[in-house]
Amino acid sequence: MTTTHDGTSLAVALRPLAIDVGIPVGSYYLLHGALGVSLWLSLALSSIGPAARSLAGLTRRRANLLAMLMLAVNLAGLAVSLATGDPRAMIAKDAVVSSVIAVAILASAALRRPLMSAGLKPFVTKGSAQRLAAWDRLSRCSARFRRLEVAFSVIWGLALLADCAARLAGAYTLPVTTMAWLGTVFILAAIGLAAIVGGLAAAPIEKMVTAEAAAAS
């Protein structure tokens, strides 16, 4: 049962990555490489998936500020690209999306309301009511636990800012056809780095939740 739950949680967590990374890249190569659609139009059409996901986030009962920011940046980037017809502006738009997410995460950490805790919590608690209660108690009462939560978000925010800087620089210094796939390498590298370094905060968080749940039971 636990394995099934973890697998389901992982699939749910990776779904946004498939939409924001996999679908745009696949669409670009299908349209531009296989169907001969123009470079700019291929990039524009491949941006529809992430924009649609951001819009869908607003229609849910719990629409959040991050979803609204992502939608605004996506729509603004598409509008600028349509007005200029510049494929480099289309690639730069993706870098701006990363920066918006990064700034939102870092701001939440500064306010001691770390956004990345919402993504880490399901993996640590594993759907257990005892572990969920343990997380909530630690988040309320343990200063060390809260510092680790903040550190986890800071790590992810800085990694996404680095991705933004790399993609923005590449958008205006490298060939557009190169950045069409290299941008994906940048974001995957940022995610991988954040996952590895984030383990320095996630591992003690999980140990504290396990100990707290055991003590309560």
C-alpha positions in Angstrom: 0.0 0.0 0.0 2.8 2.4 0.9 4.6 1.7 -2.4 1.4 2.5 -4.3 0.9 5.7 -2.4 4.5 6.9 -3.0 4.3 6.0 -6.7 1.0 8.0 -7.0 2.5 11.0 -5.1 5.6 10.9 -7.4 3.5 10.8 -10.5 1.4 13.7 -9.3 4.5 15.7 -8.4 6.1 15.0 -11.8 3.0 15.9 -13.8 3.7 19.7 -13.9 7.3 18.9 -15.0 6.0 16.9 -17.9 3.6 19.7 -18.9 6.1 22.6 -18.5 9.1 20.8 -19.9 8.3 17.7 -21.8 5.3 18.9 -23.8 6.8 22.2 -24.9 10.0 20.6 -26.1 8.2 17.7 -27.8 5.8 20.1 -29.5 8.6 22.4 -30.7 10.4 19.5 -32.4 7.2 18.1 -33.9 6.1 21.4 -35.3 9.4 22.9 -36.4 11.4 19.7 -37.2 8.8 17.3 -38.5 6.0 19.6 -39.9 8.2 22.6 -41.0 6.3 25.2 -39.0 8.3 28.5 -38.6 10.7 28.8 -35.7 8.8 31.6 -34.0 5.3 29.9 -34.4 6.7 26.6 -33.1 8.0 28.3 -30.0 4.7 30.2 -29.5 2.5 27.1 -29.9 4.7 25.1 -27.6 4.1 27.6 -24.8 0.3 26.9 -24.7 0.6 23.9 -22.4 2.3 25.8 -19.4 0.0 28.8 -19.9 -3.1 26.5 -19.8 -1.8 24.8 -16.7 -1.4 28.1 -15.0 -4.9 29.1 -16.0 -6.2 25.8 -14.7 -4.6 26.6 -11.3 -6.8 29.6 -11.1 -10.0 27.7 -11.6 -9.3 25.4 -8.6 -10.9 26.1 -5.3 -7.6 27.0 -3.8 -6.0 29.3 -6.5 -2.8 30.7 -5.1 -0.6 33.7 -5.7 2.1 31.6 -7.4 -0.4 30.3 -10.0 -1.6 33.8 -10.7 1.9 35.1 -11.1 2.8 32.3 -13.5 -0.3 32.9 -15.6 0.4 36.7 -15.8 4.0 36.1 -16.8 3.0 33.5 -19.5 0.4 35.8 -20.9 2.6 38.8 -20.9 5.4 36.9 -22.5 3.1 35.6 -25.3 1.8 39.1 -25.8 5.3 40.5 -26.2 6.3 37.7 -28.5 3.2 38.2 -30.7 3.9 41.9 -30.9 7.6 41.6 -31.7 7.6 38.3 -33.6 11.0 37.7 -31.9 11.8 34.0 -31.0 14.4 35.2 -28.6 11.7 37.0 -26.6 9.8 33.8 -26.5 12.7 31.9 -25.0 13.5 34.8 -22.6 9.8 34.5 -21.4 10.6 31.1 -20.0 13.5 32.5 -18.0 11.2 35.2 -16.6 8.7 32.5 -15.5 11.6 30.8 -13.6 12.5 34.1 -12.0 8.9 34.7 -10.9 8.7 31.3 -9.3 12.1 31.8 -7.7 11.3 35.2 -6.3 7.9 34.0 -4.9 9.7 31.0 -3.2 12.4 33.2 -1.7 9.9 35.8 -0.6 7.8 33.1 1.1 11.0 32.0 2.9 11.7 35.5 4.1 8.2 35.8 5.4 8.6 32.4 7.2 5.8 30.9 5.1 8.0 28.7 2.8 6.1 27.6 -0.3 8.2 24.5 -0.9 6.9 22.9 2.3 3.7 22.2 0.5 5.6 20.0 -2.0 7.9 18.4 0.6 5.2 17.6 3.2 3.4 14.8 1.2 6.7 13.0 0.6 7.7 13.2 4.2 4.4 12.3 5.8 3.5 9.6 3.3 -0.2 10.0 3.8 0.1 8.9 7.5 -2.2 10.8 9.8 0.3 10.4 12.6 3.1 11.8 10.5 0.9 14.7 9.3 0.1 15.6 12.9 3.8 15.3 13.8 4.7 17.7 10.9 2.1 20.2 12.0 3.2 20.1 15.6 6.9 20.6 14.7 6.0 23.4 12.3 4.2 25.2 15.1 6.6 24.4 18.0 10.1 23.7 16.8 12.3 26.6 15.8 14.8 24.1 14.2 12.1 22.5 12.1 11.0 25.9 10.8 14.5 26.9 10.0 14.9 23.7 8.0 11.6 24.4 6.1 12.9 27.9 5.3 16.3 26.5 4.2 14.6 24.0 1.9 12.7 26.8 0.1 15.8 29.0 -0.1 17.7 26.2 -1.8 15.0 25.7 -4.4 14.6 29.5 -4.9 18.3 30.0 -5.5 18.5 27.1 -7.9 15.6 28.5 -10.0 17.2 31.9 -10.0 20.4 30.4 -11.4 18.3 28.7 -14.1 16.7 32.0 -14.9 20.1 33.7 -15.3 21.4 30.9 -17.5 18.4 30.8 -19.8 18.2 34.6 -20.1 21.9 34.8 -21.0 21.5 32.0 -23.5 18.4 33.5 -25.1 20.4 36.5 -26.3 23.8 35.0 -26.9 23.2 31.5 -28.3 21.4 30.4 -31.5 17.6 30.0 -31.0 17.7 26.4 -32.2 20.3 25.6 -29.5 18.3 27.3 -26.7 15.1 25.4 -27.8 16.6 22.3 -26.2 19.4 23.7 -24.0 16.8 25.6 -21.9 15.4 22.2 -21.0 18.8 21.1 -19.9 19.2 24.2 -17.7 15.8 23.6 -15.9 16.5 19.9 -15.4 19.9 20.7 -14.0 18.5 23.3 -11.7 15.8 20.8 -10.4 18.4 18.1 -10.0 20.8 20.4 -8.1 17.9 21.6 -5.9 16.8 18.1 -5.1 20.4 17.0 -4.2 21.3 20.1 -2.1 17.7 20.3 -0.7 18.3 16.9 0.8 20.5 18.6 3.4 17.3 20.1 4.8 14.8 17.4 3.8 16.7 14.5 5.5 16.7 16.1 9.0 13.1 17.2 8.5 12.1 13.6 7.8 14.0 12.3 10.8 12.3 14.8 13.1 8.9 13.9 11.8 9.6 10.2 12.2 10.8 10.8 15.8 7.9 13.0 16.7 5.4 10.6 15.3 7.0 7.7 17.2 7.0 9.7 20.4 3.3 10.6 20.0 2.3 7.0 19.4 
